[in-house]
Amino acid sequence: MKTYPQAEVMRRADVNRLYDEKVNNSRRRRQPEGKQPEKKKRQSKIRRPLLERGMGLDLPFLLLVLVLVIIGMIMMFSASYPSAYYKLNDSYFYVRRQLIYAAIGLAAMIGISFFNYNKLHKLAPLLLGFAYLTLVIVLFLPGKVHRWIEIGPINIQASEIMKFALILFFAHWGSLYYDKMQSAKYSVLPGLLVFGSTAALLILEPHYSGIVITAILTVIMLYIGGMQMKYLIIGFVLLIIAVLGAWVTGILTYAMQRMDGWGQALIYTTEEMWQTTWQTRNSLYAIGSGGMFGLGLGQSRQKYLYLPEPQNDFIFAIVCEELGFVGAIIILLIFALLVWRGITLSLRSKDRFGKLLGIGLSSQIGVQVILNILVITDWLPNTGISLPFFSYGGSSLIMLLMQMGLILSISRTANIEKQ
């Protein structure tokens, strides 16, 4: 083996070191300094929120929905089993079906949360037309009250589809013509056309609580879409005049019958009036007997055939009786947090369509909760307004959960784009 002197070895090491430095410098010139570390930093920023937030989903909002569904299921079973046993000889009839609806709705909610909500932008007019079609179809079905389309074991309430379609359409309209919404041509006129035609079909069902909800949702969507306040004030005055006119003339007989006992549930006037206010009166009895902390879960007395259909519109009266004032307030606070979180997430959206759609869907929850509480406490006439996630009903629960999935989709898109 050939050996080199120590000086020669050191010289060769210096040459190799200089060569390595030259190669490294050449690579740095071809690729700007700092680019690779920045790329690694960006990847870590994206990966961490996706893992922590469940692929971009907003966990606080998702948890609030799940909590309301679970509490609602427990209270719906507690309120319904005496009636189910007496009428159907099956105490688990309502809760068994509601569990199926909840499973379908939750699966749909998670699936829709990964759906690009912007694809609904162009489909909004078509979905509104489909909602009109369902409102027309129910009018030709047998029965005195035309509200449901029966498909096998599932009854689809046409007005639930209409609520969503109306919010979607005005979110689409408001995002397209936001700069022109100050004009009555682009705000008042489409509002009157859409709501007026919807109200006319709902009157024929008849479904007056649906009219009230769609009217409020129309006003909310037009207002957040940019309509001037003066038009809202004018519309409110005209609405009061129309209601008073219908009351005096008796044109809307069915609606007037619902208003006959309003505010008189605890006042005995005539035997007929006493029977008319039976449901509202027992609702007040249930609320009052609950006291501060309630009689205990499952211990309601009014659900034993005193309060008709306790699993539906008056379920919150049973909640107050069993859980008391404290329990009722906690549930209302959870609803308030859900609405607040939904609106907050919607405001983070990068596009106006997402903002309007999310705020509208969140507002629907708040509107129905407020109206339901006002009805069971006799502050509003008994018009049959369900409590979201609590009242028995398949189409209502599934539609609500699907709408919550859209809010999660809006939040997921905003979270990813923010990175």
Stockholm file with secondary structure:
# STOCKHOLM 1.0

chainA/1-419         MKTYPQAEVMRRADVNRLYDEKVNNSRRRRQPEGKQPEKKKRQSKIRRPLLERGMGLDLPFLLLVLVLVIIGMIMMFSASYPSAYYKLNDSYFYVRRQLIYAAIGLAAMIGISFFNYNKLHKLAPLLLGFAYLTLVIVLFLPGKVHRWIEIGPINIQASEIMKFALILFFAHWGSLYYDKMQSAKYSVLPGLLVFGSTAALLILEPHYSGIVITAILTVIMLYIGGMQMKYLIIGFVLLIIAVLGAWVTGILTYAMQRMDGWGQALIYTTEEMWQTTWQTRNSLYAIGSGGMFGLGLGQSRQKYLYLPEPQNDFIFAIVCEELGFVGAIIILLIFALLVWRGITLSLRSKDRFGKLLGIGLSSQIGVQVILNILVITDWLPNTGISLPFFSYGGSSLIMLLMQMGLILSISRTANIEKQ
#=GR chainA/1-419 SS CCCCCHHHHHHHHHHHHHHHHHHHHHHHHHSCTTHHHHHHHHHHHHHHHHHHTTTTCCHHHHHHHHHHHHHHHHHHHHHHHHHHHHHHSCTTHHHHHHHHHHHHHHHHHHHHHTSCGGGHHHHHHHHHHHHHHHHHHGGGSSSSSCCEEEETTEEEEHHHHHHHHHHHHHHHHHHHSGGGTTSTTTTHHHHHHHHHHHHHHHHHTTCHHHHHHHHHHHHHHHHHHTCCHHHHHHHHHHHHHHHHHHHHHTCSHHHHHHHHTTTCTTCCCCHHHHHHTHHHHHHHHHHHHHTTTCSCTTCCSTTTTTSSSTTTTTHHHHHHHHHHHHHHHHHHHHHHHHHHHHHHHHHTCSSHHHHHHHHHHHHHHHHHHHHHHHHHTTSSCCCCCCCTTTSCCHHHHHHHHHHHHHHHHHHHHHHHHHC
#=GC SS_cons         CCCCCHHHHHHHHHHHHHHHHHHHHHHHHHSCTTHHHHHHHHHHHHHHHHHHTTTTCCHHHHHHHHHHHHHHHHHHHHHHHHHHHHHHSCTTHHHHHHHHHHHHHHHHHHHHHTSCGGGHHHHHHHHHHHHHHHHHHGGGSSSSSCCEEEETTEEEEHHHHHHHHHHHHHHHHHHHSGGGTTSTTTTHHHHHHHHHHHHHHHHHTTCHHHHHHHHHHHHHHHHHHTCCHHHHHHHHHHHHHHHHHHHHHTCSHHHHHHHHTTTCTTCCCCHHHHHHTHHHHHHHHHHHHHTTTCSCTTCCSTTTTTSSSTTTTTHHHHHHHHHHHHHHHHHHHHHHHHHHHHHHHHHTCSSHHHHHHHHHHHHHHHHHHHHHHHHHTTSSCCCCCCCTTTSCCHHHHHHHHHHHHHHHHHHHHHHHHHC
//
